[in-house]
Each structure stands twice: as structure tokens, then as C-alpha cells.
Amino acid sequence: MTGLQQFRATDIETAEEEAHTLESILVSGDRDFVITNGGAKVQVSDLLGKNILLYLSAFQSSSCHILLPKVVQAYHENKAKDEAFEVIFIPIERDHATFEQYFSRMPWLALPFGDQRISSLLTKLEIRDVPELVALGPNGQIITKEGRSLLEAYGMDTYPFTDDHIEDMVNSWAEKLQHTLHCHELQLTLRVSYICRSCWITGYVWVYFCQKCHFSLHPSCVLREGTYLIRR
């Protein structure tokens, strides 16, 4: 593929993502609702104008269990600041009992177990692995399909996941600092992937990194409340 062809393909993909509406993603025929933990139906039309995070997850995945507490924390913190925020669980489950058990740990909405929209949603969003977080804007446009990586890298301040917000957030970080977990200076830099030496979870893109011994920390782990650091 030539550079021009690649640019055009990317441009077309971006245009398609921006053209999505909430109904085109979550409605199929008469299946126009999501459910609460109590089983009550909530019409998709009632969610229009909200920033929505699709939480694609499976009970049988250990990675999903690791991510869930972070999503719950992000939900409560962001919901307190913005009522126009909602999370919808997209269950990739094998049986209804497992779905009920897993969903009971979540304070948000969900597609029903075995709903026909789940498989079409996985195809439409090109989801190849779970867990994943897909952020939708107020009009239903896809903001990012990499919400999991962003949440793990940047923490709760990632919301609402837009490029402008992420850029402003990164620009506010210290370029160099001394952290209590490491004896050398750490520098903010870019890496494809790394293991954070605080939470031991894989991180992507931005990292506080020691050039001398390849020590790495998530920015979210560095900047979380209660962590001592010296800005330089």
C-alpha cells in the first residue's frame, strides 16, 4: 500500500467512525434498549447526548478482572463530575449465570446476555480481544477504540478520551522527575509498550522512563494521589 493509499484508507476509516450514531451502534430492529442490574429496560434514545464508554468484557478472562476495578473507579469519579457519562457492559459470556454474577459487580448498564447485537457490535467495532473500552461521543461517534490502553496509561483523568484532552493532559506533566520507587531520574518519553514497575501492568505510549536501567512507570501511577515526587 502506498503512502497515499494508506492516508486515504485511514481518512475513510476516520470518516466512518465519525459517521456513527448511538442508534447505529446499539439499536437493531426492536432491540432498542439496554438493561440495569435489576433488569429494567433503558431506551437507547434516553442515552442520546451522553458520553458513553462501552465496556467489552468476559468473566472467564483474568485480564478483565484486573481491569474492572479501574473502570468502576473511573465510573464513580467521572459520574460525580459529569452526569452525562455512562458505561455500558457488552458481555462476552458463555452462560446466563456467569453473566448475572459478573454484571452484579458493575454499577452501570448492559446489553442483555446473548443479545444478537453483541456479535454484530464486535464485528462493527473490529474488536479482536477483551477487555476493551470504546469511547463514544455525545452523538454516538467513536472517539477511540483504545480506551483500555488510555485508562491504564493515564488513569482517571483520561475522560472524555478526546485527542485534545489527552494532549492538554500530557502537556501538564513534568518532563523529568524523581520518584520514590526509583533512585534515578525518570523522563517522560514514548515507548511502544512496557511493564510498569509499580502496578506491573503493560503500558503503552507515554511512560516515565529511566535511561540508565530501563525502569518504567505509568504516568497514572506516578501522578496518583499520595505518590511523592519532585518536579524538575
C-alpha positions in Angstrom: 0.0 0.0 0.0 1.4 3.4 -1.0 1.6 6.3 1.4 -1.3 8.0 -0.4 -3.4 4.8 -0.3 -2.7 4.4 3.4 -3.7 8.0 4.0 -6.9 7.6 2.1 -7.7 4.3 3.9 -7.1 6.0 7.3 -9.2 9.0 6.2 -12.1 6.8 5.2 -11.9 4.8 8.4 -12.0 8.1 10.4 -14.9 9.4 8.5 -16.8 6.1 9.0 -16.2 6.3 12.8 -17.4 9.9 13.0 -20.5 9.0 11.0 -21.7 6.5 13.6 -24.7 7.4 15.7 -25.7 5.8 19.0 -28.6 4.1 17.3 -26.4 2.7 14.5 -24.2 1.1 17.2 -26.7 0.0 19.8 -30.1 -0.5 18.0 -31.1 -3.4 15.8 -34.7 -3.8 14.9 -36.8 -3.8 18.0 -33.8 -4.3 20.2 -33.5 -0.7 21.2 -32.7 -0.9 24.9 -30.1 -1.7 27.5 -30.7 -3.0 31.0 -29.9 -2.1 34.6 -28.7 -4.5 37.2 -32.3 -5.0 38.3 -33.3 -6.0 34.8 -35.2 -2.8 34.0 -35.0 -1.6 30.4 -33.5 1.7 29.5 -34.2 3.0 26.0 -31.1 3.8 23.9 -32.9 7.1 22.9 -32.6 8.1 26.6 -28.8 8.0 26.3 -28.5 10.4 23.5 -26.2 13.3 24.2 -24.2 11.4 26.8 -20.5 10.4 26.7 -20.6 6.6 26.7 -17.9 4.0 27.4 -18.6 0.6 26.0 -17.0 -2.0 28.3 -16.4 -5.2 26.4 -15.5 -7.9 28.8 -15.7 -11.6 29.7 -15.9 -13.2 33.2 -13.5 -16.0 32.1 -10.7 -13.6 31.3 -8.3 -12.8 34.1 -7.4 -9.5 32.3 -11.0 -8.4 32.6 -11.0 -9.0 36.3 -7.9 -6.9 36.7 -9.3 -4.0 34.6 -12.8 -4.0 36.2 -11.9 -2.2 39.5 -10.2 0.6 37.5 -13.3 1.0 35.3 -15.6 1.1 38.4 -13.4 3.7 40.0 -13.3 5.8 36.8 -17.1 5.5 36.5 -17.8 6.8 40.0 -15.2 9.6 39.7 -16.4 10.8 36.3 -20.1 10.3 37.1 -19.6 12.6 40.1 -18.2 15.3 37.8 -20.4 14.7 34.8 -23.9 13.2 34.9 -23.8 13.0 31.1 -21.5 10.0 31.4 -22.5 6.3 31.2 -20.9 2.9 30.9 -22.5 0.0 29.0 -21.3 -3.5 29.6 -21.0 -5.6 26.4 -20.9 -9.2 27.8 -18.9 -11.9 26.0 -20.2 -14.6 28.3 -20.8 -18.4 28.0 -23.9 -18.7 30.1 -26.5 -16.6 31.8 -25.5 -17.4 35.4 -22.0 -16.2 34.7 -23.3 -13.0 33.1 -25.5 -12.3 36.2 -22.6 -12.9 38.6 -20.3 -10.7 36.7 -22.8 -7.9 36.0 -23.7 -7.8 39.7 -20.3 -6.2 40.3 -21.0 -3.3 37.9 -22.9 -0.1 38.8 -23.8 0.6 35.1 -25.9 -0.6 32.2 -25.5 -3.6 29.9 -26.7 -5.3 26.8 -28.7 -8.4 27.8 -26.9 -11.8 27.8 -26.9 -13.5 24.4 -28.3 -10.4 22.7 -28.0 -10.5 18.9 -26.4 -7.1 18.9 -23.3 -8.3 20.7 -21.8 -10.2 17.8 -22.6 -7.5 15.3 -21.1 -4.9 17.6 -17.9 -6.9 17.9 -17.7 -7.0 14.1 -18.6 -3.4 13.6 -16.0 -2.2 16.1 -13.4 -4.7 14.9 -12.8 -6.0 18.5 -10.3 -8.9 18.5 -9.7 -9.2 22.2 -11.2 -8.3 25.6 -11.2 -6.4 27.8 -11.6 -3.3 25.7 -13.1 0.1 26.2 -14.7 2.0 23.3 -15.5 5.7 24.0 -18.4 7.3 22.2 -19.1 11.0 21.9 -22.5 12.7 22.6 -23.6 12.0 19.0 -22.5 8.4 19.1 -19.4 9.0 17.1 -16.4 6.8 18.0 -13.8 8.8 19.9 -11.4 5.9 20.4 -11.4 2.1 20.4 -8.3 2.0 22.7 -9.9 3.2 25.9 -8.3 0.4 27.9 -4.8 1.4 27.0 -5.6 5.1 27.6 -7.1 4.4 31.0 -4.2 2.2 32.1 -1.7 4.7 30.8 -3.2 8.0 32.0 -5.6 7.0 34.8 -8.9 8.6 35.7 -8.1 11.9 34.1 -8.4 10.3 30.6 -12.1 11.1 30.3 -13.5 12.2 27.9 -10.8 10.4 25.8 -10.6 13.0 23.1 -7.3 13.8 21.4 -7.4 17.4 22.5 -8.0 16.4 26.1 -5.2 13.9 26.1 -2.8 16.4 24.6 -3.6 19.0 27.2 -3.2 16.5 30.0 0.2 15.3 28.7 1.4 18.9 28.3 0.7 19.4 32.0 3.0 16.6 33.1 6.6 17.2 34.3 9.2 16.3 31.7 11.6 14.9 34.4 11.1 13.9 38.0 12.5 11.9 40.9 10.2 9.2 42.2 10.3 7.4 45.5 10.2 4.0 43.8 13.5 4.6 42.0 16.9 6.1 42.7 17.5 7.7 39.2 15.8 10.5 37.4 12.8 9.5 35.3 12.0 11.2 32.0 8.7 11.4 30.2 9.0 9.7 26.9 7.3 7.5 24.3 7.6 3.7 24.1 5.5 1.2 22.1 4.9 -0.9 25.3 6.5 -1.5 28.7 5.8 -3.1 32.1 5.0 -0.6 34.8 7.2 -1.3 37.9 4.5 0.0 40.2 1.4 -1.9 39.2 3.1 -4.5 36.9 0.6 -3.9 34.1 1.6 -3.4 30.5 1.6 0.3 29.5 1.6 1.9 26.1 2.8 5.2 24.5 3.7 7.6 27.3 6.0 6.4 30.1 8.2 7.8 32.8 11.4 6.0 32.0 14.9 5.6 33.4 17.5 5.7 30.6 20.2 4.1 32.9 18.3 0.9 33.9 15.1 0.8 31.8 12.9 1.3 34.8 9.3 2.3 33.7 6.2 3.7 35.4 2.8 4.5 34.1 2.1 8.3 34.2 -1.0 7.4 36.1 1.0 5.5 38.8 3.4 8.4 39.1 0.8 11.0 39.4 -1.8 9.2 41.5 -2.8 10.8 44.9 -0.4 10.0 47.7 2.7 9.3 45.5 5.6 11.6 46.4 7.6 13.1 43.5 9.9 16.1 42.9 9.3 18.0 39.7 12.2 19.4 37.8 
